[in-house]
Amino acid sequence: MEKGDKRGILGELGVKIDTLKCTGCGACTLVCPVEVLEVIDMKARVKKGCINCGKCIEVCGWMAITLEKDKKKK
């Protein structure tokens, strides 16, 4: 479901939350059309079902959300 590294949480389809930048404000959760973002312990998390629309990336004032390409898949 989620893969973790030192800097963030990567959702299945590539939306990555940088936990060092995320303030847990919840702006991303308000714009997600499929409601797969949630804030836990003051950090946003991506649940299964993300459609990669990018609305969360656009609304994040802290630039904590990015779209990562899976390097394993070609």
C-alpha positions as CSV (number, residue, x, y, z in Angstrom):
1,M,0.0,0.0,0.0
2,E,2.5,2.7,1.1
3,K,6.2,2.8,0.8
4,G,8.2,4.8,3.2
5,D,11.6,6.4,3.0
6,K,13.4,9.0,5.2
7,R,11.6,12.0,3.7
8,G,8.1,10.9,2.9
9,I,5.2,8.5,2.2
10,L,4.6,7.4,-1.3
11,G,1.1,6.5,-2.4
12,E,0.5,3.7,-4.8
13,L,0.2,5.9,-7.9
14,G,3.1,8.2,-7.0
15,V,1.8,11.1,-4.9
16,K,4.5,11.7,-2.3
17,I,4.2,13.6,0.9
18,D,7.4,15.1,2.2
19,T,7.0,14.6,5.9
20,L,9.7,17.2,6.6
21,K,7.8,19.9,4.8
22,C,4.2,18.9,5.6
23,T,2.6,20.9,8.4
24,G,-0.6,18.9,8.6
25,C,-2.7,21.8,7.7
26,G,-5.2,19.6,5.9
27,A,-5.6,21.7,2.7
28,C,-4.9,18.7,0.5
29,T,-7.7,16.7,2.2
30,L,-10.3,19.3,1.4
31,V,-9.6,19.3,-2.4
32,C,-9.1,15.5,-3.0
33,P,-12.0,14.4,-5.2
34,V,-11.7,10.8,-4.1
35,E,-11.0,11.5,-0.4
36,V,-7.8,9.4,-0.1
37,L,-5.8,11.9,1.8
38,E,-5.9,12.1,5.6
39,V,-3.9,13.8,8.3
40,I,-2.5,11.6,11.0
41,D,-0.1,12.9,13.7
42,M,0.0,16.3,11.9
43,K,1.2,14.7,8.6
44,A,-0.7,14.1,5.5
45,R,-1.0,10.5,4.3
46,V,-2.1,9.0,0.9
47,K,-4.4,6.0,1.1
48,K,-5.2,3.5,-1.6
49,G,-7.3,4.9,-4.5
50,C,-5.4,8.0,-5.6
51,I,-6.2,9.0,-9.1
52,N,-3.2,11.3,-9.7
53,C,-5.4,14.4,-10.4
54,G,-2.8,16.7,-8.8
55,K,-5.2,18.9,-6.9
56,C,-3.4,18.2,-3.7
57,I,-0.1,19.3,-5.3
58,E,-1.6,22.6,-6.5
59,V,-3.1,23.5,-3.1
60,C,-0.1,22.7,-0.9
61,G,1.4,26.0,0.2
62,W,4.4,24.2,1.7
63,M,5.3,22.3,-1.6
64,A,5.3,19.1,0.5
65,I,3.4,17.1,-2.2
66,T,5.0,15.9,-5.4
67,L,4.3,13.3,-8.1
68,E,7.0,10.7,-8.2
69,K,7.4,8.3,-11.1
70,D,7.9,4.6,-10.1
71,K,11.4,3.8,-11.3
72,K,10.7,0.1,-11.3
73,K,7.9,0.3,-13.8
74,K,8.8,1.0,-17.5
